[in-house]
């Protein structure tokens, strides 16, 4: 095996061209420089993805979240780039056969922010117009405030802030992680707590994909940048998504975190109009393994799917005797 210390050269990093994506790719490049003690250079290759081009309709009508990654996936397949850096919540739960998620960077603040004249959902005026392109956020907003009018807001952070300033809506919701990485957290009127608005699976985590046949030194370097807590969260939340066949077509939220006692996780699925939500929560005692967290995520996904089926499809519930369902 070639030692990483003996390697010098250039790593070609693929990224979308939005300001946030570039900030994240530059962060990744800086970590490579630090980990390699300057022996490995980086160069960014920017891509305009299909998801970036479609701004006139919801993503779910055009094919879902893979629209933000397929051009980079293809560039890796063709050998045009060595590694691709993504916001993890944009990455499909099933990757192309030639790729794997090699690195998860330390998670930034996973919460959502309210941008507008007030800092809490409760303080929005009756019937206020809120812009969001996320089905999850739309459903959660309507679940909390059925009187709100939610309109589609597509585009990067700067575009959505411009639309807000031009009066297309009275408020919008943005990820705290993105605002912090752009140095724009001051734009937030308030930060919504996890219990108030459960985040998207993977929110706040940067993930990087490598080819399965990447050189050993590059795999070693990517592994060196990996953050264990972010990896565990990603595995748990993506397992939840996978069990529910999660995509941009479905309002799904999930959040995993380590605790002093072990770990805890919550996940939910909502009706698009926010009128119903199905939620499950679970715990792990002691330090969890990758296997443990994937089992937990899958189990909570099964619980949520069963609850929805019981209610929507009239499937008889199993006889649980006198035992209470801890996730009810």
Secondary structure, 3 states (H helix, E strand, C coil): CCCHHHCCEEEEEEEECCHHHHHHHHHHHHHHHHHCCCCEEEEEEEECCHHHHCCCCCHHHCCCHHHHCHHHHHHHHCCCCCEEEEEHHHCCCCCCCCEEEEEECCCCCCCEEEEECCCCHHHCCCCCEEECCCHHHHHHHHHHCCCCEEECCCCCHHHHHHHHHCCCCCEEEEEHHHHHHCCCHHHCCEEECCCCCCCCCCCCCEEEEEECCCCHHHHHHHHHHCCHHHHHHHHHHHHHHHHCCCCCCCCEEEEEEEECCEEEEEEEEECCCCCCEEEEEEEEECCCCHHHHHHHHHHHHHHHHHHHHHHHCCCCCCCCCCCCCCCC
